[in-house]
Amino acid sequence: MKFFIDTANLAQIEEAEALGVLDGVTTNPSLMAKEGITGRNNILKHYVDICNLVEGDVSAEVIATDYEGIIKEGEELAELHDQIVVKVPMIKDGVKAIKYFSDKGIRTNCTLVFSSGQALLAAKAGATYVSPFIGRLDDISTDGLSLIQDIRTIYDNYGFQTEILAASVRHTMHVIECARIGADVMTGPLSAITGLLKHPLTDIGLAQFLADHKKGN
Ligand code: E4P
């Protein structure tokens, strides 16, 4: 299972990368705005800065919502760095653009996916990744994890190569359940990754080992 971090914060990306388990980064316009990155040139430069910090895929989202605009913007993003994956929303023109990018060998991440039908369309269009937002479904009392399970079944039925990127992951149990179901990738905050480290018995056991070592020396 690949681990992506869902942030545009360079310090957090560096921290996750330093742990040695990071496979990529996802961003979105809200995450860029949260870091105060505004203006086309600054945004493009920030994507390159992220690519230079990590070895894996970096999702960069288009702002355009019409076919020609998505193509123009996506090609510009893809030109920035070979690690860039063009993130395209699940709308009609987005699906058409994903098909265009797929035919041209430009990798895509189909975002804002909330149903298995949408995920099926994204895979048929040739998306590299599909991003079902599990946390946002949980927020409206709908089981986000069962969507991951449904998409897994559908993709396996037909051998679709599109990778299931569980997005809007909020906590460690989302990560663990996604791994159990067989999501190919998860993207979440740094806390969902570092939280996996924690267990009180590890802390107690380590304290005991160190205390015993001290006694014997
Ligand atoms: C996915 O790529 C999105 O950036 C993200 O996971 C959205 O998560 P949120 O629901 O926590 O904003």
Residues whose N, C-alpha, C, O or C-beta is under 5 A from the ligand:
A	BS01	E4P	D6 T26 T27 N28 S131 G135 R136 A167 S168 V169 T187
